[in-house]
Every structure is written in C-alpha cells, then in structure tokens.
C-alpha cells in the first residue's frame, strides 16, 4: 500500500539535470543554451569552459550533472552522449527601486531563470 513510483518521463537513452533560480535573465541564459544545443557532450563542455559569459560556469555544472546522471543512474555510455535539449524557463523576479532625479523612483527587475539540459545517447551509425 505504498506510494506509486514516479513514472520516468525521459526515454530509456536519456538523462537530464535541472538548475533552478540562476541569477540571470532568461534571455541571457538562452544565449548560452543555444551554444550547446545539439553538440556532443565533450564538445559542449569545452565550449562552456572557454565561454566568456559569467553564467556559463553554472551551465557547465548542470551539463556535468546531466552526464553524471546518465552514467550512474541510467548506465549510458559517456562518450556517445549528445545534448539533445537545453531549454530555459523563467523563475522569480525580484522587484527593486532606484532613486531618480526630482525625488522620483524607478523600478528595477532582477530576473531569475531555470535551465534544463537533456542528454541522449546517440545511436551507432552503421
């Protein structure tokens, strides 16, 4: 009479990792996500290592986590992994106020975002 086990949402040859509440706007994070979409995992790691974007460090950690999940939890071959999906979502937005001229104030929004990276084991080309 226990709980029903969660159904696996990914395919058998996929693994994913999610990073939540990253302090960067989704628009800026999507630029880094575009950089790695569709590439081999090793190439994507190298691209993130040498990217000049600040958030690339956090995206690299998430990609390494997805690779580790694929290897340890789903018994996939690390050398055949490809970044099949990398998508960005909105998270919370902090609203702040900044002083302006003549006693006025203007609103500053500090956006947070989430990134989900799905790696897939590529099939052997015969």
N, C-alpha and C positions, 0 to 999 in steps of 0.2 A: 504494500500500500504506500510506497514511497512516491516521490515526485517523478514525473515523466522526464526522461533525459532530453536535453535540448537537441533539436534536430540540427545537423550540420548544414549550414546554408551555402557553403562553397562546394565545388566539385571535389572529387577524390584526389585530383592532381593539383590542388590549390591550397594556399595558406595565406593568412592575412594578418596585418597588425594595424592598430589604430593609435594615433596620438591625438589627445584631446586638449583643448584650451591652450593652444600655442599663441603666444602674444605677437601676432602678426595679422594683418588684414588678409581675408581670403583671396583677394585679387593678387597680392604679392606672393602668397604661398602657391597660388596656381601656376605662376611663372616657373617655380622650382619643380612642381609636379609635372609640368609639360616636358621638362628637361629629361626626365627618366622614363616616361611612358613608352612601353613597347621595347625597351632595351634589355639586353642581358643583365642579370643582377650584378655581375662583376664590373661591367662597363658603367652601370648606373652608380655603383659605389665610387668608382674612380671619378666620375663627373661631379658627384656631390662633394668629394674630398677637395677638389680644386675649384669649386664654385666660389665666387666672391660674395654671394648672398649670405647674410647672417643666419637666416633660418635654415640654410642647407645643412647645418650641423644637426639640427633636430630631425630633419627629414632623413638624414643618413642613419641616425639611431633607429628610426622607425623601420627603415628598409632592412637594417641588420636584424631587427627583431622579427620581421616577417620571414627572413631567411632562416633564422634560428627556429622559428615555429615550424617551418616546412621540414627542416632536418630532424628535429627532435620529436615533434608531435605527430607528423604525418609521413615520416620515412621517405622523403623525397630527395632526389639527388641534387646537391647544391650547384654542381657545375652546369646543370641543364635548366636552371631557373630563369624565367623571364618576367619582368614587371608587366603584368597584363593590365592592371588597372592602378591608377593613382588619382584619387579624386578628393576634392576639398569641399568642406562644408562650413557653414557659419556656426559660431558659438555665441557666447555672451558679448555684449557691447557695454563697456563702462562709459558713462557719460560724465564729463568734467566740464568746468567752466574756466575760462581765461579772461583776465581783465583786459578791457579795451579802453580806448580814449573816451573822454567825457563821461566817465562813470558807468559805462556800459559793460556788458559781458557777452561773450560768445561761447557757443558750445563746442567742445572737442569730444569726438567719439574715439574711444580706444577699442578697436575690434580684436576679438579672439577668434581662432578658427580651429577646425579639426582636419586631420588628413588620414585617409585610409589607403593603405598600399596592399594590393593583392599580387602575389607572385604565383606563377604557374609553371609546372614542369613541362618543358617543350618536348614534343614527340620527336623521336629519332627520324630523320629524313632518309628514306631508303632509296 
